[in-house]
Amino acid sequence: MATTGGVSNGMTEPCDVCETNTLHEVSIQLVTESTNEDNAQYSREPYRVRECTRCGNRDSQRMNNA
């Protein structure tokens, strides 16, 4: 589980590349998953995006598995 690392701008989380807990910047992005332009506005899903401030490794995870 992520914990605050005493820094107001990031989260300390395990990094697969660094193989240790490092400071991460975490954000939420809305991603349009439909290629059909008629209903693309209804197919946006939230993704949790995190980036390691030590090595730059970036990954994302879909937040809604409906």
C-alpha positions as CSV (number, residue, x, y, z in Angstrom):
1,M,0.0,0.0,0.0
2,A,1.2,3.5,-0.8
3,T,2.2,5.7,2.1
4,T,3.1,9.4,2.3
5,G,6.8,9.8,2.5
6,G,6.9,13.1,4.4
7,V,6.8,14.9,1.1
8,S,3.7,16.8,0.0
9,N,4.2,16.2,-3.7
10,G,4.5,12.4,-4.0
11,M,3.9,8.9,-2.7
12,T,6.3,6.3,-1.6
13,E,5.5,3.1,-3.5
14,P,7.3,0.0,-4.6
15,C,9.1,0.5,-8.0
16,D,9.6,-2.6,-10.2
17,V,12.7,-1.1,-11.8
18,C,14.4,0.3,-8.7
19,E,13.3,-2.8,-6.7
20,T,12.7,-0.6,-3.6
21,N,10.1,1.9,-2.2
22,T,10.7,5.2,-4.0
23,L,8.9,8.5,-4.3
24,H,6.2,8.5,-7.0
25,E,4.1,11.2,-8.6
26,V,0.6,9.9,-8.9
27,S,-2.2,11.3,-11.1
28,I,-5.6,10.3,-12.6
29,Q,-6.2,10.5,-16.3
30,L,-9.4,9.9,-18.3
31,V,-8.8,7.7,-21.3
32,T,-11.3,7.3,-24.1
33,E,-11.4,3.6,-25.0
34,S,-13.9,3.7,-27.8
35,T,-12.8,4.2,-31.4
36,N,-16.4,5.0,-32.5
37,E,-16.7,8.9,-32.6
38,D,-20.4,8.8,-32.0
39,N,-20.2,7.4,-28.5
40,A,-16.5,8.2,-27.6
41,Q,-17.7,10.7,-24.9
42,Y,-19.4,7.9,-23.0
43,S,-16.4,5.5,-23.0
44,R,-14.0,7.5,-20.8
45,E,-12.4,5.5,-18.0
46,P,-10.2,6.7,-15.1
47,Y,-6.6,5.4,-15.0
48,R,-4.2,5.8,-12.1
49,V,-0.9,6.9,-13.5
50,R,2.3,6.8,-11.4
51,E,5.9,7.8,-12.3
52,C,9.0,7.0,-10.2
53,T,10.9,10.1,-9.5
54,R,14.1,8.1,-9.2
55,C,14.3,6.1,-12.5
56,G,11.3,7.6,-14.5
57,N,9.5,4.3,-14.8
58,R,5.8,5.1,-15.6
59,D,2.8,2.8,-15.5
60,S,-0.9,3.0,-15.4
61,Q,-3.8,0.9,-14.1
62,R,-7.5,1.1,-15.0
63,M,-9.5,2.1,-11.9
64,N,-12.9,0.9,-13.1
65,N,-13.3,-2.7,-14.2
66,A,-17.0,-2.5,-15.1
